[in-house]
């Protein structure tokens, strides 16, 4: 992962964005020597967002199981039939 100073981002944003699109490698932006932000290309961001959505769904499912909120196979089939009508 590349690291760039915020001052370079201010001066050469177009060049940094072109490199980001070409290499698909996140860029860490630092300000006063400290991490400030990450720049990601759109495709990478959307892929990460989809993964997060999937992981959140899994976490909700695990919580539902812990809380006893489950359906039998027959109950699930019956609900799906209603949704598909």
C-alpha positions in Angstrom: 0.0 0.0 0.0 1.3 3.4 -0.9 1.4 6.3 1.5 1.1 9.9 0.3 1.2 13.2 2.1 -2.0 15.3 2.1 0.0 18.1 0.6 0.8 15.9 -2.4 -2.9 15.0 -2.7 -3.8 18.7 -2.8 -1.2 19.4 -5.5 -1.4 16.3 -7.6 -4.9 14.8 -7.0 -5.4 14.0 -10.7 -2.2 12.1 -10.9 -2.8 10.2 -7.7 -6.3 9.3 -8.8 -5.0 8.1 -12.2 -2.4 5.9 -10.5 -5.1 4.6 -8.1 -7.3 3.6 -11.0 -4.4 2.0 -12.9 -2.9 0.0 -10.0 -6.0 -0.7 -7.9 -3.8 -0.3 -4.8 -5.3 1.7 -1.8 -3.4 4.9 -0.9 -3.0 5.9 2.7 -3.1 9.7 3.1 -1.2 11.1 6.1 -1.5 14.5 7.6 1.1 15.8 10.1 2.7 12.4 9.9 -0.4 10.5 11.1 -2.8 8.4 9.0 -5.8 10.5 8.0 -7.7 8.6 5.2 -7.6 5.8 2.7 -8.3 6.3 -1.0 -9.8 3.4 -2.8 -10.8 2.9 -6.4 -14.6 2.5 -6.9 -14.5 -1.2 -7.8 -12.5 -2.1 -4.7 -14.7 0.0 -2.5 -17.9 -1.6 -3.9 -16.4 -5.1 -3.5 -15.5 -4.3 0.1 -19.0 -2.9 0.7 -20.5 -6.2 -0.7 -18.3 -8.2 1.6 -19.4 -6.1 4.6 -23.0 -6.6 3.7 -22.6 -10.3 3.6 -20.7 -10.4 6.9 -23.4 -8.3 8.5 -26.1 -10.7 7.2 -24.2 -13.7 8.7 -23.8 -11.9 12.0 -27.6 -11.2 12.1 -28.2 -14.8 11.3 -25.9 -16.0 14.1 -27.6 -13.6 16.5 -31.0 -14.9 15.5 -29.9 -18.5 16.2 -28.5 -17.5 19.6 -31.9 -15.9 20.4 -33.8 -18.9 19.2 -35.4 -17.1 16.3 -35.3 -19.9 13.8 -37.7 -21.6 11.4 -38.0 -25.3 10.5 -37.4 -26.2 6.9 -41.2 -26.6 6.3 -41.9 -23.1 7.8 -39.2 -21.5 5.6 -40.7 -23.2 2.5 -44.1 -21.9 3.4 -42.8 -18.3 3.8 -41.0 -18.6 0.5 -44.1 -19.7 -1.3 -45.9 -16.6 0.0 -43.1 -14.3 -1.1 -43.0 -15.9 -4.6 -46.7 -15.6 -5.3 
